[in-house]
Amino acid sequence: MAITGEQEALWGVEYAVIMSAWSAGGGKGKKPKPRDYPVGTAAEEAKRARVLSQAKAFQAKRRSKT
């Protein structure tokens, strides 16, 4: 739900045009890749929670050593 159907369709058209130009140019260089989808909010929250959990564990470990 991060992008609309219209946006996804435009990205498809854009990629088709880029691939046509790349192919017409002899296919030299790296093959173009389609756009990546944006990261969702759930993935961002999970990553943030994991980092905070690791930071708290590290701080607790350091406190217990002193």
N, C-alpha and C positions, 0 to 999 in steps of 0.2 A: 504494500500500500504506500510505499515511499514515492513511487512515480505513477503517473496516470497512464492509461492505455494509449492515449495520444502520444505521450512522450516516448513510450516504448516503441511505438510504430515509427516515430521520427528517427529514433536511434537506429532502427532497422534499415530505414531508407538511407540514412547517413552512412552506415557501414557498407551498404551495397554500392553507393557512389564511390566511397574510398577504395573498396576492393576493385571496382571497375577501372579506376584510375591506376591503381597499383598493377593490375593485370595488363592494361594497355601500355604501361611503361616497361613491360618485360618482366615484371615480377622481381625486380631487383630490390635488394635490401630486405629488412625484416617484414614478414607478412603482418599487415595491420590486424589488430585485435578489436573485437567489439567493446563498447563501453562496459565498465563494471557497474553493477547495480549498487546503489548506496547501501551502506550498512544500516540495518534497522535499529530502532531504539532498544529493542530487547537484547540484541547482541551487544550494544554499547553498555547497557546496564549490567549485563553479565560480566563483561570485561572489567568494568569499574569495580564491581563487587569483588571480583577475584583479586584485583590489585590491592584493594583495601584490606581484604582478608590476609593476604601475604604480608602486607606492611604491619598489620597488628601482630601477626605471629612473629615477625622479625623483631619488633619492639619488645614483645614479651620475652623472647629468647635473650635479647641483650640485657634486659632488666634482671633476669634471673642469674646471669653470669657475674654481675657486679655486686 
